[in-house]
Amino acid sequence: MEITSGGGPRVLPEGGTHVARCVKIIDLGTQETEFEGKKGKAKKVQFSFELIGQTYLFDEGGEDEKEVPFIVHKEYTASIGAKANLAKDLASWLGKKLDPKVPFKPEVLLGKECQVVVLIETSKKSGEDYAKIGAIMAVPAKMKVDRAASNKVFLSLNPDEFDVEVYKELPTFLRDKIKAAPEFIALNVKVDDRKKKNDDQDDDEQQEKPSRNAKAQPQKKDRKKTPF
């Protein structure tokens, strides 16, 4: 599967079920939405999962060449109501339904292992293939899962929890999305939003964006298994 965009082919993770760990949870604040032609607004949150043992070469042959893990993402409406997609995925992941009357702290899931079903679909807007998460499930009982290579990242737009240093390390396109949210505007934070050096790699991680030179690496089957 190859999609050219200037620098070379884009490589996506294989479709199917992968062992993963949650490595990022980003509060996106209130965003504009559209469903079946109807526009609205809703609070959004993005979960990111590293596919354990699945890597590719970023900027192959370039000065920034390095092996990095595949990371896939899923954006949710920030709700644990009975009909909410987040609540359904969390129930499948945790093996129990959450009480919608009890506030849930998503950051407790950082580093937690799971299985994700990766689907390869074609964007209606660009005609390009991209990877999306179709389902999230618990791993089998007593199964040991390798460490994640990625650092754990959590961003909350709650005034008591907001960390400007975490925000500054996010890729530019994600910062642009967040800074339009009323919750971020209310923080009255002034940040240098110039493009970061590693923005190209961060764009690759958002699977709907074209990557530069990239080459999938074979899965390491003999990697030592240790708890996170």
Sequence and secondary structure as in RCSB ss.txt:
>XXXX:A:sequence
MEITSGGGPRVLPEGGTHVARCVKIIDLGTQETEFEGKKGKAKKVQFSFELIGQTYLFDEGGEDEKEVPFIVHKE
YTASIGAKANLAKDLASWLGKKLDPKVPFKPEVLLGKECQVVVLIETSKKSGEDYAKIGAIMAVPAKMKVDRAAS
NKVFLSLNPDEFDVEVYKELPTFLRDKIKAAPEFIALNVKVDDRKKKNDDQDDDEQQEKPSRNAKAQPQKKDRKK
TPF
>XXXX:A:secstr
   B SSSB     SEEEEEEEEEEEEEEEEEEEETTEEEEEEEEEEEEEEEEEEEEETTTSTT EEEEEEEEEE
EES  STT HHHHHHHHHHSS   TTS   GGGGTT EEEEEEEEEE TTT  EEEEEEEEE   TT      SS
  EEE  STTT  HHHHHTS HHHHHHHHTSHHHHHHT        TTHHHHHHHSTTS  SSEEEE   TT   
   
